[in-house]
Amino acid sequence: MDDGKQINQLKVVRKELTRFMLTYKFALDEMNTKLNILQEEFEHIHDYNPIEHLKSRIKSPESILRKCQRKNIPITQNYIGNHIKDIAGIRIVCSFISDIYKISEMIQGQKDIKVIETKDYIKHPKPNGYKSLHLILSIPVFFSDRQEEVFIEIQIRTVAMDFWASLEHKIYYKYDGEVPAHLIEELTTSANIANQLDEKMEVLHAEINEAKDDKNSESQMDFLPLDNKRYPLPKQLLESLMEKSNKE
């Protein structure tokens, strides 16, 4: 093959690979928009945000290649797209265990999202103590000339679970997978401690919510919180809406 033809072929392959990776970027953009809407809804309607923070990422081409080699997956876009379901990933970190299932339920309840697989490592932790809720989802991405279904992996965990998982990853990376037995034992112990912390925080969370409900007064009903502002609600508007609600 002459150099000119090889360069042209390389350009075509590079363009197709760019299009392939952009598909996952667009899928992440759509999913992040959905999550941002849920965050704002909770902040304004429920005066509470169950999401502490979230992080999204796309596997690099090098990482995708290594996974293909490890799993003996043919290196074609179709095979990769159909068999590697975590190219696009989002990690959602919550304060409380109950928030994990609340967020999962809201995500799965959206009509354009298909749940492909669920792995509950909270109810069924890994032997080393790892806990998290994993969802493999398929969401539609709309292009100018077509629609594609794209896989996204979502991991939902508490702050304590996330801290432990981050530490475990660093230790395994440092020892290249050959972690000394005493460190594995310490990690398992730490996972149990993190779980106890989550359970105590859940109890505190319930008590705080109860106290917050009791503290809400009628004076707070005279304002509408929106975009970090408090808009006064005219008494006539409230009375008219209440009258209409009573008739219905």
Phi and psi in degrees as a GROMACS rama.xvg file:
@    title "Ramachandran Plot"
@    xaxis  label "Phi"
@    yaxis  label "Psi"
@TYPE xy
-73.4861  163.33  ASP-2
-61.6463  -40.4597  ASP-3
-62.8612  -43.1288  GLY-4
-67.6954  -37.2004  LYS-5
-66.2605  -39.0661  GLN-6
-65.5813  -42.679  ILE-7
-62.7095  -41.057  ASN-8
-64.9691  -39.1649  GLN-9
-63.4665  -38.9519  LEU-10
-63.0398  -41.697  LYS-11
-64.134  -45.8063  VAL-12
-62.8779  -43.1249  VAL-13
-63.2321  -40.227  ARG-14
-64.2665  -42.3736  LYS-15
-66.8902  -38.5605  GLU-16
-66.6489  -38.5626  LEU-17
-62.137  -44.2267  THR-18
-62.0684  -40.8758  ARG-19
-61.9297  -46.6369  PHE-20
-70.6757  -34.321  MET-21
-62.6553  -32.3393  LEU-22
-57.2736  -41.602  THR-23
-73.4225  -34.54  TYR-24
-62.7735  -44.3033  LYS-25
-64.9007  -37.0951  PHE-26
-62.6722  -42.4363  ALA-27
-64.1577  -40.9888  LEU-28
-58.0831  -44.9259  ASP-29
-65.0768  -43.9533  GLU-30
-67.8448  -38.5515  MET-31
-65.2987  -36.5058  ASN-32
-62.3498  -44.1057  THR-33
-58.9791  -44.1028  LYS-34
-68.2724  -38.0122  LEU-35
-63.6272  -38.1952  ASN-36
-63.6853  -43.4753  ILE-37
-61.809  -40.5077  LEU-38
-60.4068  -48.9673  GLN-39
-65.298  -38.2955  GLU-40
-59.3016  -45.5898  GLU-41
-66.5458  -39.7896  PHE-42
-63.2259  -38.8725  GLU-43
-90.0042  -37.3791  HIS-44
-90.2121  -41.2934  ILE-45
-105.744  -1.69678  HIS-46
54.3936  38.5294  ASP-47
-164.61  139.221  TYR-48
-119.619  113.042  ASN-49
-74.3201  -13.3253  PRO-50
-97.4185  115.478  ILE-51
-71.2831  -52.8533  GLU-52
-162.998  163.65  HIS-53
-141.117  155.789  LEU-54
-141.186  133.949  LYS-55
-118.504  154.17  SER-56
-154.92  157.784  ARG-57
-120.524  133.078  ILE-58
-60.8288  140.632  LYS-59
-73.0669  156.464  SER-60
-53.4058  -37.0191  PRO-61
-64.6936  -42.1704  GLU-62
-66.0504  -39.2414  SER-63
-62.6357  -43.3653  ILE-64
-60.1205  -44.543  LEU-65
-62.1212  -39.7908  ARG-66
-68.4664  -38.0615  LYS-67
-60.2126  -43.7979  CYS-68
-66.9265  -38.7265  GLN-69
-68.29  -34.3916  ARG-70
-103.058  6.56341  LYS-71
55.4792  44.6232  ASN-72
-94.6123  127.54  ILE-73
-55.5365  139.73  PRO-74
-88.2098  76.5574  ILE-75
-133.337  155.089  THR-76
-60.6484  -39.6461  GLN-77
-63.7382  -47.1772  ASN-78
-64.9368  -44.2504  TYR-79
-62.1672  -46.6414  ILE-80
-63.4548  -32.5967  GLY-81
-88.0886  -23.5269  ASN-82
-113.843  -17.775  HIS-83
-108.537  105.665  ILE-84
-100.115  6.50228  LYS-85
-120.718  27.2651  ASP-86
-61.7793  -42.4001  ILE-87
-104.168  131.129  ALA-88
-140.973  147.044  GLY-89
-131.342  133.385  ILE-90
-111.016  122.803  ARG-91
-109.335  125.975  ILE-92
-111.948  127.818  VAL-93
-116.375  168.761  CYS-94
-83.1232  -35.8022  SER-95
-129.875  152.96  PHE-96
-60.8006  -41.0981  ILE-97
-60.469  -31.2028  SER-98
-63.7118  -34.138  ASP-99
-58.3377  -49.4524  ILE-100
-73.4811  -29.4856  TYR-101
-65.3031  -46.6809  LYS-102
-65.6031  -43.6318  ILE-103
-57.9977  -43.5388  SER-104
-63.8311  -41.5032  GLU-105
-66.8509  -40.7123  MET-106
-64.4663  -47.9518  ILE-107
-68.5007  -19.559  GLN-108
-80.2468  -8.07055  GLY-109
-77.8852  132.003  GLN-110
-64.5674  -29.0857  LYS-111
-90.3832  6.36012  ASP-112
-106.09  130.575  ILE-113
-107.469  130.52  LYS-114
-88.3876  116.773  VAL-115
-90.5123  -40.1045  ILE-116
-157.884  143.98  GLU-117
-128.986  130.838  THR-118
-125.426  113.432  LYS-119
-99.565  93.5389  ASP-120
-86.8194  7.67728  TYR-121
-88.1028  -50.4171  ILE-122
-73.6215  -26.7834  LYS-123
-131.779  77.5789  HIS-124
-62.6914  154.825  PRO-125
-68.6199  158.26  LYS-126
-53.652  -31.4025  PRO-127
-81.4621  -2.9447  ASN-128
102.891  -2.05157  GLY-129
-61.5487  133.903  TYR-130
-133.095  137.2  LYS-131
179.032  157.627  SER-132
-105.908  121.646  LEU-133
-108.63  131.707  HIS-134
-123.922  131.714  LEU-135
-103.974  118.573  ILE-136
-118.14  157.136  LEU-137
-121.798  125.348  SER-138
-127.434  149.867  ILE-139
-80.3127  138.73  PRO-140
-118.248  125.802  VAL-141
-101.427  121.194  PHE-142
-103.907  177.275  PHE-143
-66.9387  -26.3397  SER-144
-123.255  1.24912  ASP-145
-167.474  171.96  ARG-146
-125.508  136.975  GLN-147
-127.546  141.868  GLU-148
-90.956  126.62  GLU-149
-123.109  136.414  VAL-150
-82.4726  140.595  PHE-151
-135.485  136.537  ILE-152
-99.3628  131.288  GLU-153
-119.33  128.215  ILE-154
-111.434  127.647  GLN-155
-120.836  127.59  ILE-156
-152.66  167.328  ARG-157
-83.0524  171.178  THR-158
-60.0024  -42.8245  VAL-159
-64.53  -43.4687  ALA-160
-61.8509  -41.158  MET-161
-67.9875  -40.3466  ASP-162
-61.7989  -44.7685  PHE-163
-64.3843  -44.7427  TRP-164
-63.128  -38.0614  ALA-165
-65.3972  -42.9372  SER-166
-64.3109  -43.8836  LEU-167
-61.2311  -41.016  GLU-168
-63.1215  -43.2843  HIS-169
-63.7037  -40.3718  LYS-170
-66.0787  -46.4456  ILE-171
-65.1886  -33.6639  TYR-172
-69.0223  -42.0451  TYR-173
-64.0632  -39.5683  LYS-174
-95.0421  8.97954  TYR-175
52.913  40.2242  ASP-176
86.3349  -17.3721  GLY-177
-97.1385  73.6591  GLU-178
-84.3799  133.107  VAL-179
-57.2246  148.292  PRO-180
-58.6682  -39.3427  ALA-181
-67.1171  -30.5578  HIS-182
-73.3251  -36.3711  LEU-183
-62.759  -40.6588  ILE-184
-64.82  -40.4319  GLU-185
-65.7871  -37.6967  GLU-186
-63.5739  -41.9214  LEU-187
-63.7906  -42.206  THR-188
-62.2712  -43.152  THR-189
-63.2823  -35.9171  SER-190
-63.1628  -39.6337  ALA-191
-65.3854  -39.4737  ASN-192
-65.3577  -42.3633  ILE-193
-61.8075  -38.1615  ALA-194
-65.9183  -40.8512  ASN-195
-62.4849  -39.4589  GLN-196
-62.8741  -44.0826  LEU-197
-59.8233  -41.6306  ASP-198
-66.1059  -40.3223  GLU-199
-67.221  -39.7185  LYS-200
-65.1992  -33.0741  MET-201
-63.9979  -40.1373  GLU-202
-64.7439  -44.9669  VAL-203
-61.9669  -39.59  LEU-204
-59.06  -44.3994  HIS-205
-63.7999  -41.5922  ALA-206
-67.3021  -39.1514  GLU-207
-65.8239  -41.6782  ILE-208
-62.4941  -38.9135  ASN-209
-65.7985  -42.5642  GLU-210
-66.6457  -36.8672  ALA-211
-66.6696  -38.5341  LYS-212
-63.4199  -39.4219  ASP-213
-68.9291  -28.8537  ASP-214
-81.5626  -21.3416  LYS-215
-59.119  125.601  ASN-216
-114.048  168.599  SER-217
-66.3725  -27.9338  GLU-218
-63.5927  -29.2979  SER-219
-73.7633  -14.9559  GLN-220
-81.4418  -5.83233  MET-221
-87.44  1.37901  ASP-222
-130.09  150.147  PHE-223
-113.252  110.874  LEU-224
-79.7495  126.776  PRO-225
-155.597  125.72  LEU-226
52.6169  47.6265  ASP-227
63.022  22.0705  ASN-228
-124.715  159.369  LYS-229
-117.716  110.782  ARG-230
-95.0605  124.099  TYR-231
-61.7368  138.969  PRO-232
-102.241  116.513  LEU-233
-58.422  136.91  PRO-234
-59.5193  -38.1338  LYS-235
-64.0365  -38.2863  GLN-236
-64.5384  -45.4633  LEU-237
-62.0013  -44.9063  LEU-238
-64.7722  -38.5674  GLU-239
-66.1741  -42.931  SER-240
-67.4952  -38.9187  LEU-241
-65.6352  -38.4932  MET-242
-64.1124  -43.0358  GLU-243
-63.9787  -40.1004  LYS-244
-65.0719  -39.2705  SER-245
-65.516  -36.7713  ASN-246
-67.6549  -34.5192  LYS-247
